[in-house]
Amino acid sequence: MTDTPDDPPQAETAMQRALRLKKASLAARPRAPGAGTPGPRQSSAQPSGASKPWMKK
């Protein structure tokens, strides 16, 4: 029958169904090696807040 855990519940809304299908399609896509593990953040050339002069005191 259809008693698999992947079957959606009957009370699933259209938005929940769309999100479930989107996650399933993203999970099925082939990925590059190491694509799921983000590396350390790269420091920018500007110091923090340099682009917002009104934030300085």
Secondary structure, DSSP 8 states (H G I E B T S, - for coil): ----TTS--TT--HHHHHHHHHHHHHHHS---TTTTS-------SS-TTTT-GGG--
